């Protein structure tokens, strides 16, 4: 379980509070008006932003003061965070060892994961020689290899076309189901929320609200979300 216990963060005139929990293994969309604090919420979990007060826990472990690299969390950004000078296999291998010095069993595991995401035979390619969808698969392979219990995604497929985005969301769903990860995905697209996440956290009015069923929320959104969705 991912818990936000009395969390509050303030930056200038901006403030966000969160007092909620997400059951283990749940897929959750994070949606709300621009500037409401969706990415801020993910940054708090990832350790890139410290709260002014409150505690965060994953499966009962307090992660509030834990450095990002030690948290039981993986994060996937919109730009996929791939290193252009490294091969596909090297980029994925960073999920096991940041220095890239893999053992033979670890290299075998990298090859296995690349096969699982449909990138068999592409180990030596550089990111520049991959399509947008293939780059997304590399990033997902690294996430799969890390096997952390919490996965954060900040609009990772926003630049892809509808068909390819749907394909990547389906692959992400299979990875989440296989690993049992708790997934928080920031999205501005209600269709993505409906197709991927049974639960949704609404971030609006200075607060991240507890997760509720996605369909009913989007069918009858509160005024702030209704204005944002149009």
C-alpha positions in Angstrom: 0.0 0.0 0.0 1.1 3.5 -0.8 0.1 6.0 1.9 0.1 9.8 2.1 -0.3 10.7 5.7 -1.0 14.4 6.2 1.3 15.5 3.4 1.6 19.2 2.6 4.1 20.9 0.3 4.2 24.7 -0.3 6.3 26.4 -3.0 5.6 30.2 -3.1 1.9 30.7 -3.8 1.4 27.0 -4.7 0.3 24.5 -2.1 -0.7 20.8 -2.3 -2.0 18.5 0.4 -2.6 14.8 0.2 -4.1 12.5 2.8 -4.9 9.2 1.1 -3.9 5.6 0.4 -3.6 3.5 -2.7 -4.0 -0.3 -2.2 -1.1 -2.5 -3.3 -1.2 -3.5 -7.0 -3.8 -0.9 -8.0 -3.5 1.0 -11.3 -4.4 4.6 -10.6 -4.7 7.6 -13.0 -3.7 11.0 -11.7 -5.8 13.7 -13.5 -6.6 17.4 -12.9 -6.3 20.9 -14.4 -3.0 22.1 -15.6 -0.8 23.4 -12.8 -2.9 21.6 -10.1 0.0 19.5 -8.8 -0.1 16.2 -10.6 3.6 16.0 -11.3 4.3 17.4 -7.8 2.5 14.4 -6.3 4.7 12.0 -8.3 7.8 14.0 -7.4 6.9 13.6 -3.7 6.7 9.8 -4.0 9.9 9.7 -6.1 11.8 11.7 -3.6 12.6 14.6 -5.9 10.6 16.9 -3.7 10.3 16.9 0.1 7.1 17.7 1.9 6.8 20.4 4.5 5.0 18.0 6.7 3.5 14.6 6.8 4.8 11.1 6.1 4.7 8.7 3.1 4.9 5.0 3.4 5.1 2.0 1.0 3.9 -1.3 2.5 4.4 0.2 5.9 7.9 1.5 5.3 8.4 5.2 5.9 10.1 6.6 2.7 9.7 10.3 3.6 13.3 11.0 4.1 14.7 8.3 1.9 16.9 9.3 -1.1 15.3 8.7 -4.5 17.7 5.9 -5.5 16.9 3.9 -2.3 13.1 4.2 -2.6 11.1 1.1 -3.7 9.9 3.3 -6.7 10.6 3.5 -10.4 9.7 6.5 -12.5 9.1 6.8 -16.2 9.2 10.3 -17.7 7.7 11.5 -21.0 11.2 11.7 -22.6 11.8 8.1 -21.5 15.2 9.2 -20.0 17.3 7.1 -22.3 21.0 7.8 -22.8 21.7 8.4 -26.5 25.3 7.1 -26.3 24.3 3.8 -24.8 22.8 0.8 -26.6 19.4 -0.6 -25.9 20.9 -3.4 -23.7 23.1 -0.9 -21.8 20.2 1.5 -21.2 18.1 -1.4 -19.9 21.0 -2.8 -17.8 21.1 0.5 -15.8 18.0 -0.9 -14.1 20.2 -3.5 -12.5 23.5 -1.6 -12.0 23.9 2.1 -12.5 27.6 1.6 -13.4 26.6 -0.8 -16.2 29.0 -3.5 -15.1 26.7 -6.5 -15.5 27.5 -10.1 -14.7 26.7 -12.8 -17.3 23.5 -13.8 -15.5 22.5 -10.1 -15.4 23.1 -9.8 -19.1 21.0 -12.9 -19.7 18.2 -11.3 -17.7 18.4 -8.1 -19.8 18.1 -10.2 -23.0 15.1 -12.0 -21.5 13.3 -8.8 -20.6 14.0 -7.3 -24.0 12.4 -10.3 -25.5 9.4 -9.9 -23.2 8.7 -6.4 -24.5 9.2 -7.2 -28.1 12.8 -5.9 -28.6 14.6 -9.2 -29.3 17.6 -8.6 -31.6 17.7 -4.9 -31.0 20.2 -5.0 -28.1 23.0 -3.1 -29.9 20.9 -0.3 -31.4 21.1 3.2 -30.1 18.0 5.2 -29.1 18.3 7.4 -32.2 17.8 4.4 -34.4 14.5 3.4 -32.7 11.0 4.5 -33.3 9.1 6.3 -30.5 7.3 3.1 -29.6 10.5 1.2 -29.5 12.1 3.8 -27.2 9.0 3.4 -24.9 9.6 -0.3 -24.8 13.2 0.2 -23.8 12.1 2.4 -20.9 9.4 -0.2 -19.9 12.0 -3.0 -20.1 14.2 -1.1 -17.6 11.2 -0.7 -15.3 10.4 -4.4 -15.6 14.0 -5.3 -14.8 14.0 -3.1 -11.6 10.8 -4.7 -10.4 10.1 -2.0 -7.8 6.7 -2.2 -6.0 5.6 1.3 -7.0 5.7 2.6 -10.6 5.2 6.3 -11.4 4.5 7.6 -14.9 4.4 11.2 -15.9 2.6 11.3 -19.3 5.1 8.8 -20.7 3.3 8.2 -24.0 1.8 11.7 -24.6 3.8 12.2 -27.8 2.6 8.9 -29.4 -0.3 8.5 -31.8 -3.5 7.0 -30.6 -2.9 3.4 -31.9 0.7 3.2 -30.6 -0.3 4.8 -27.3 -3.0 2.2 -26.8 -0.4 -0.5 -27.6 2.0 0.9 -25.0 -0.7 1.2 -22.4 -1.6 -2.5 -22.9 2.0 -3.5 -22.6 2.3 -1.4 -19.4 -0.8 -3.1 -18.0 0.7 -6.5 -18.6 3.9 -5.5 -16.9 2.0 -4.1 -13.9 -0.1 -7.3 -13.7 3.0 -9.5 -13.9 4.9 -7.6 -11.2 2.0 -6.7 -9.0 3.2 -3.1 -9.0 1.2 -0.2 -7.7 1.0 2.3 -10.6 0.3 6.0 -10.6 0.0 7.5 -14.1 -0.4 11.2 -14.7 -2.5 11.8 -17.8 -4.4 14.6 -19.4 -6.4 12.2 -21.6 -9.5 10.8 -20.0 -9.5 7.9 -22.6 -6.2 6.7 -21.2 -7.5 6.9 -17.7 -10.6 4.9 -18.6 -8.6 2.2 -20.5 -5.8 1.7 -18.1 -6.8 2.7 -14.5 -9.8 1.4 -12.6 -9.2 4.1 -10.0 -8.4 7.8 -10.4 -6.9 10.4 -8.1 -8.2 13.9 -8.8 -5.8 16.7 -8.1 -7.7 20.0 -7.8 -8.2 22.9 -5.5 -4.9 22.4 -3.7 -5.5 18.8 -2.8 -4.9 15.3 -4.1 -8.2 13.5 -3.4 -8.5 9.8 -2.4 -8.8 7.5 -5.4 -12.3 6.8 -6.7 -13.6 4.7 -9.6 -12.5 6.2 -12.9 -15.7 5.8 -14.9 -18.1 7.5 -12.6 -15.7 10.3 -11.9 -15.2 11.1 -15.6 -18.9 10.6 -16.4 -19.9 13.2 -13.8 -16.8 15.3 -13.1 -16.8 18.1 -10.4 -16.8 21.6 -11.8 -13.0 22.1 -11.9 -12.4 18.9 -13.8 -15.3 19.5 -16.0 -13.9 22.9 -17.1 -10.5 21.3 -17.7 -11.9 18.4 -19.8 -14.2 20.7 -21.8 
